[in-house]
Amino acid sequence: MITIYGNQELWESFSAEEFQKAIAEQEAFNRKFKETGELLGAYGNADAAQAKTVRVRNGAPAVTDGPYLEAKEYLASWYLIDVESEQRALDIAAELPFASFNAVEVWPILHEATGNEI
């Protein structure tokens, strides 16, 4: 899994033209790796202000606005890839257009829950 972190301030720092160019580059990236079969999915998250936190206490769910992050950045989007090696995942991550604006992380997926385990 490749993750991109950001925040509203970062996204708003782009001019309209810069933002459109960045999105076009990101779409080209997505097409390229979809065609190789390595990109399984690409997902963008809403701003953290739109997220909710669910906690279960004494068997009852409590839903609150949040998360209230202490970090300046939050998980902005993530990519699920299927590659033969860690090096290939790192190579693909280095091609992410948004990697030039911010760091991206590469996380191995240990297993997939299919629902059959339950």
Secondary structure, 3 states (H helix, E strand, C coil): CEEEEECHHHHHCCCHHHHHHHHHHHHHHHHHHHHCCCEEEEEECCCHHHCEEEEEECCEEEEEECCCCCCCCEEEEEEEECCCCHHHHHHHHHHCHHHHCCCEEECCCCCCCCCCCC
